[in-house]
């Protein structure tokens, strides 16, 4: 990947004034205070992304920004739930969670206290593809060095204490048992299983009661050593440090990660070959409905076309057809939506809503008809223009804080997206046409090969 900078630089006046005021006061402020100041900073029009590979083998993306005396860091590895197995579902989530609950000779209370002493914030991140940690700290040497030392130990010296594992397994199991009673969780679990079958994307998050209860400390150690390799790590940084400091930080956080073998390739996602409907009884007063199929992967050439088109279909709130047809015209549901979630491999395309049981079949039929019409004809010129204008005008708010930019850096790095991704975003949106939307939806969404899950289905229909 080339080290190509984005072209538009951020305004700096107000943010620099805040930093100078803080330095003049000579006081230590918590990260929370500076997070509030960030919201008052000028909107970023663009950022300059630097990119390199650390000596450890980790990929690094860095934005140097001295507007505020803060540093945001993310470290991600290919250790999401897709790296679980059916027999050990939940191991990936438990592994990343326990990293911060004992590391480098510190227990969980000591880690939390040391972070609080310097006003730093650290937390785990986890999804089907990725696992990792986010850190926000002041950039002054004392606070920055202590915060980075803690994160380095969490990532590279986890101890996985047996007593903590027992405690967290009990909490996880309690949460799983509670989730088994909630219709929205039942629907999501059934939906992913129905569209992904035996593919690892069907293994959601925290796993199953039966699998989590059997996990051992050695299971977590083995998973960590296999999947937390420096060679597969992505380090993202933005804030008040120099390039040389960023290089040292990236090395500090990854040099002692495991030297694992390259990750095994996952099986491809298999497209659905026919439609199916799963009705699950539940005493809830409303029926939870999910409709969908595998959609697109990150980096798919049709991503922006589908993104803009879906804004018209079901992603634009009150501007979307699905909500208009289901709520505004018929009053069948309070909310209804659609979206694409791109993963490393095709993530789900999903339509969702909640409605009264007596209205469930009608709402389902309206959703299906709305989707079929949209795939056949695409959006109108007026709908597409409104969608593009709303997305483009709202884009500055997506990158108006360091934390939001950090999230984009992590995505760009992990999924090997162009370094110009942010710079090209609004241009890619603006170039979408009605014909492109219609063609892209016809390529990726087949209404005759979709799964429908209804939890709390009407009793008469469920017989």
Steps between C-alpha positions, in 0.01 A plus 500: 500500500645836402557775754268741324380794706149637495491844347274715720647611831292572813442845637704555813420836661244419771658167593845654537353771721350239732831320526684823578243589767540161665878531495479851643282381787766243580242248623450132428167427338337162459439345162127553554549878518697503177241278336251781563741754355537287191132535423548877481797476262459591133370238259777309323483534125766233454799337661852407405557128549854367535556127457783255562586154628655477845810292562274255682308444177191694609326736259487861624275793401569837659349848493713768663276760663628745759171687539444355846737337751348156448586167341259232377632152422337181372652155456300238308569137410320236297344339807128570475223248550562355153814342648289299745395140442157350576651301788663806657263781402555803722873442540597798283283744697614367837864518395495866402299588811743334740804677357419808709419302816853393583828579323864582564477423870191719547153379593182653359461747788856626461457547126179696549651712778816586305290610202273708721800668665601653167152556363547248217230286343557147370250249371471189288346484153357186343299396196482200264830595331708691756602510862708770662532795734450876489693745717446873553752692705650843549814544293711648778795263562402375845141417413576372151785274608306346787192440286702342218691282746169363630366436151827331397480263797132427439570409139827315550508364854150375587485258792143366462455449877300188583283673759417782259418250226258321731333829590472623141372166374221520758414854387504400136279198561253711698486747213450222246214353700332838521551556125324170431180659631514820294329485160749733331791278602317184400426652160859612439645163595254311282554742210878462494473123530249489214703713257845366587435136588832339595711803412685662797298821456209308652693489830391819668691679773474348844430144388267247662445403860615146430822611328598782736452279806767263365765761414827473692788733564710298256234550232544876532879480503497284188264740322713801597822343380341393171318821409674797666803504272693819434509420129122527481455798731379843388602801711310826448607826662379859489605789716769711655814300424762514225564237232806380689299466821224317315752253360633431849148458639399253231811294570444519877145365462578214262865389526426236762175365355503126420690380191208298372469324167296669225125479552322218325267608221132478584252323273312730262151618586252292302211695342148388584332290232138538610268692728405377846285624788558415864217575745605482867229518769553758777265662754609853401218732397682590179648292221867560422566457128835469323535443124830462320790310351878529468578837339841648419858493627713800589662645192230374263488727192125543553536617862424870446226429249325265742563737792331790323223282360426352840462850642198531273375149571526480877805680638380858487246498782192700407644550152501125428240305308470216750414733788266702281308194383488318833465783751387816327246353260374204703603548864620140525822566694672782686829438318615297202843501339746329269880495489811329368771399749818425302745257658826350373271264315142591407317629806122505530247705313209536740151649518355524849191615686278437802123495468187382678439130457176556313683727253811285454406322180374821341818689593712214368316505168539878468874475570543229238302690239692821571833319461391326178384828347821677596717227350300514178486877452762651731459844658349799326729787399355710782552228759859445392582872502357536849695198623828622356450852637421372849798264506744756362383783728515267800843358424703770684332390822644151444856630533463795737680341795821305543308199628287482186806531279670226703212266423540571128876445519443161660254398227725627220797311640329173584310470174778635275290788372668785307669766710289746302180340628388805701606743231308303237189435710276788392620479139412130487156577642439785257585286196230238570222482240150350497608241245798396715281458807250286317773282344691460828190396695410251229850350527508475879141468629265228379157526670429139403805375694465660840447382855210631710506461878189584706527481880165529672331399177117513481360186660267421214781520243737297717279191503 
